[in-house]
Amino acid sequence: MRDLMIEETAGLKVSGVHITRKGSVLLDVPQLSLNGPGPTLILGPNGAGKSLLLRCLHGLISPDCGRVTQGGVPLNAVHKSQQAMVFQQPVLLRRSVAGNLDFALKRVGLARAERKKKIADLLAEGGLSEKARQSAKYLSGGEAQRLAVLRALALSPKTLFLDEPTSSLDPGATQAIERMILSASSQGVRIVMVTHDIGQARRLASDVVMMQGGYVVEHGAAKQVLDSPASEASRRYLAGRLVT
């Protein structure tokens, strides 16, 4: 197992974040605090602003106004190693499976001997030990996404953002990714994840953020939101009805 013992949760807070493009409001979040242990799962229909919110939380997109803080510190002052992100389509380097992990570990300054042991531990955790010398471009979709998650976790981030990491995977591959997510969460990594899969939210989430039309329509404990949603938008979405 990896050594990812992180002493405290990295709280995220959104204040007055607003994004408008060509006269249309894409994101409008007056207040949102993600201070629990996680995982936090963000749900909602297409175009709800889920991925846009995730990118704002990670600092990939700057809002027109408002700010995001982590642990009370503005994102531009947060060291990049405290956050990592995995996208829907894995982005891997043109090198071996082990080489992808080695590249990440070099960034955090690990010596060669330490990197070698860490890589072995990571590959074992992701079930990729036998693929270590293989070029990453020949991995299956599920294997590639596992490697992407492992590479993100190699940085020992306080917060890991995931944007629908299992949307194109079969049930077996999805289960493997979910195990990795729960393992990381149990070791103190704050997970914030976008998904369309309500079943996945039930399996993973500690709390749920429901979005519609760029707004957060509901946020609370997973069981409360998923079983007894307070907003009409949440009720319609969870019932599988069209949300406009």
Solvent accessible surface area in square Angstrom, and as a share of the most:
residue,aa,sasa,rsa
1,M,153,0.68
2,R,9,0.03
3,D,107,0.55
4,L,2,0.01
5,M,149,0.66
6,I,36,0.18
7,E,180,0.81
8,E,123,0.55
9,T,58,0.34
10,A,6,0.05
11,G,16,0.16
12,L,1,0.00
13,K,94,0.40
14,V,1,0.00
15,S,32,0.20
16,G,35,0.34
17,V,0,0.00
18,H,50,0.22
19,I,1,0.01
20,T,46,0.27
21,R,111,0.40
22,K,212,0.90
23,G,72,0.70
24,S,59,0.38
25,V,62,0.36
26,L,72,0.36
27,L,0,0.00
28,D,32,0.16
29,V,1,0.00
30,P,87,0.55
31,Q,117,0.52
32,L,7,0.04
33,S,44,0.28
34,L,2,0.01
35,N,102,0.52
36,G,31,0.30
37,P,99,0.62
38,G,9,0.08
39,P,9,0.06
40,T,0,0.00
41,L,0,0.00
42,I,0,0.00
43,L,0,0.00
44,G,0,0.00
45,P,28,0.17
46,N,130,0.67
47,G,74,0.71
48,A,0,0.00
49,G,13,0.12
50,K,11,0.05
51,S,38,0.25
52,L,34,0.17
53,L,0,0.00
54,L,0,0.00
55,R,59,0.21
56,C,2,0.01
57,L,0,0.00
58,H,34,0.15
59,G,35,0.34
60,L,97,0.48
61,I,49,0.25
62,S,89,0.58
63,P,34,0.21
64,D,80,0.42
65,C,69,0.41
66,G,41,0.40
67,R,133,0.49
68,V,9,0.05
69,T,9,0.05
70,Q,6,0.03
71,G,58,0.55
72,G,63,0.60
73,V,61,0.35
74,P,49,0.31
75,L,30,0.15
76,N,147,0.75
77,A,68,0.53
78,V,15,0.09
79,H,122,0.54
80,K,143,0.61
81,S,35,0.22
82,Q,54,0.24
83,Q,14,0.06
84,A,7,0.05
85,M,25,0.11
86,V,4,0.03
87,F,68,0.28
88,Q,74,0.33
89,Q,112,0.50
90,P,40,0.25
91,V,97,0.56
92,L,42,0.21
93,L,55,0.27
94,R,240,0.88
95,R,111,0.41
96,S,34,0.22
97,V,0,0.00
98,A,24,0.19
99,G,16,0.16
100,N,0,0.00
101,L,0,0.00
102,D,31,0.16
103,F,84,0.35
104,A,4,0.03
105,L,1,0.00
106,K,113,0.48
107,R,154,0.56
108,V,57,0.33
109,G,64,0.61
110,L,48,0.24
111,A,57,0.44
112,R,194,0.71
113,A,81,0.63
114,E,100,0.45
115,R,34,0.12
116,K,155,0.66
117,K,138,0.58
118,K,30,0.13
119,I,19,0.10
120,A,56,0.43
121,D,40,0.21
122,L,0,0.00
123,L,8,0.04
124,A,67,0.52
125,E,41,0.19
126,G,4,0.04
127,G,55,0.53
128,L,1,0.00
129,S,59,0.38
130,E,176,0.79
131,K,63,0.27
132,A,23,0.18
133,R,228,0.83
134,Q,55,0.25
135,S,35,0.23
136,A,3,0.02
137,K,148,0.63
138,Y,150,0.57
139,L,18,0.09
140,S,62,0.40
141,G,47,0.45
142,G,10,0.09
143,E,28,0.13
144,A,11,0.09
145,Q,2,0.01
146,R,48,0.18
147,L,0,0.00
148,A,8,0.06
149,V,0,0.00
150,L,0,0.00
151,R,47,0.17
152,A,9,0.07
153,L,0,0.00
154,A,2,0.02
155,L,24,0.12
156,S,50,0.32
157,P,0,0.00
158,K,66,0.28
159,T,0,0.00
160,L,0,0.00
161,F,0,0.00
162,L,0,0.00
163,D,8,0.04
164,E,24,0.11
165,P,1,0.01
166,T,14,0.08
167,S,62,0.40
168,S,79,0.51
169,L,32,0.16
170,D,88,0.45
171,P,117,0.73
172,G,49,0.47
173,A,20,0.15
174,T,17,0.10
175,Q,108,0.48
176,A,14,0.11
177,I,0,0.00
178,E,12,0.06
179,R,145,0.53
180,M,10,0.04
181,I,1,0.00
182,L,78,0.39
183,S,26,0.17
184,A,0,0.00
185,S,21,0.14
186,S,92,0.59
187,Q,19,0.08
188,G,27,0.26
189,V,1,0.01
190,R,2,0.01
191,I,0,0.00
192,V,0,0.00
193,M,0,0.00
194,V,0,0.00
195,T,4,0.02
196,H,73,0.33
197,D,64,0.33
198,I,46,0.23
199,G,29,0.28
200,Q,2,0.01
201,A,0,0.00
202,R,131,0.48
203,R,132,0.48
204,L,7,0.04
205,A,17,0.13
206,S,45,0.29
207,D,17,0.09
208,V,0,0.00
209,V,0,0.00
210,M,1,0.01
211,M,2,0.01
212,Q,43,0.19
213,G,44,0.42
214,G,0,0.00
215,Y,98,0.37
216,V,39,0.22
217,V,51,0.29
218,E,23,0.10
219,H,69,0.31
220,G,22,0.21
221,A,62,0.48
222,A,10,0.08
223,K,152,0.64
224,Q,104,0.46
225,V,1,0.01
226,L,9,0.04
227,D,72,0.37
228,S,64,0.41
229,P,22,0.14
230,A,79,0.61
231,S,25,0.16
232,E,88,0.40
233,A,17,0.13
234,S,0,0.00
235,R,101,0.37
236,R,84,0.31
237,Y,29,0.11
238,L,33,0.16
239,A,62,0.48
240,G,69,0.66
241,R,118,0.43
242,L,149,0.74
243,V,27,0.16
244,T,152,0.88
